[in-house]
Amino acid sequence: MASAHIEIPTTASRLSMEVRSFVDSLRRIVNEAGDIKAIMDQVAMGGDWNALATKLGVTVEEAQAVYNLMGSVKGELEGTFITQLTARCG
């Protein structure tokens, strides 16, 4: 069976360099989103929006909104095509 991995060198062309940089940046963003969401989960454990609001420097309502948005963004970043791109070309 052929490997599913696609090695994109940075030396082939400007486009290959940009694609390689994009994949590397995307992988960092996916990991960063997971780390931030894990911290937010710990801070807001049990629905403690006051604690999260304090850590974020926003109102309680804004803290809950940011938490929900972060969860949604993290979910989108774990979508099929992003996962495939970072796995196959990462």
N, C-alpha and C positions, 0 to 999 in steps of 0.2 A: 504494500500500500504506500502510495506517495505521501510525503509529509504535507500537512495542511499549513505549515509555517511558511510565511513569505518574508524573506529577508530583503529589506529595502536599504540599500547602502546610501550613504550620504555623499558618495563621490561620483555617482553616475551622472547627475545633472542637478540643476537648481531645483527642478520639480521633485526629484527624489529626496533632496535635502529638506525641502519644505514638507513633504509627506512624512518623512521620518520625524521631523520636529513636531508636527501636528500629532502624530500617534503618541510620541513621548509625552507631550503636554497633556493630551487627553487622558492618558494613563495616570499622570500625576493628579489631575483634577478629579478623576473617579476615586482615587485613593484618598485625596483630601476631603472630598464630600463624605466618604464613609467615616473618616476620623472625626470630622466636625459633628456629624449626626450622632455618632456614638457618645461624644461628650455631652451633646445636648440631651440625649436620652438619660444620661446619668444626672445631669443637673435638674431636669424636669421630672425626675422619677416620681410617680404617683400623682402627676398633674400639678407639680409645684411650679406654676407659671411665675410666681413672685420671684423665686430663686433665679429662674432663667431670665426674667426681665432685668433683674439686678446685674447679672453677668453680661447681658447684651447692652445695658444702658438704655432700655426702651420701656414703654408701658407694658403692663401685663397682657393687654390685648395684642399689642404688636409682637410680643414675645411668642405668644401662641401662634400668630400668623406666620412668623419667621420659622418656627418649628415645623409647622405643617408644610410650608413651601419647601423647606430644606428636605423634608421627607419625600415630597413629590419629585424634586429635582434628583435626589439620590436614586429614586426608582427609575426615572428616565435614563439616568446615566448607566444603569445596570441593564438597559434594554438590549435586545438581541444584537442589533447591528453594532452598537458601541462595544459590547462584549466581544463580538467576533473580530472586529477590527483590532482592538487592543491585544487580543489573544493571538491572532494569526500574524499580525505584523509587529507585535511588541517585542 
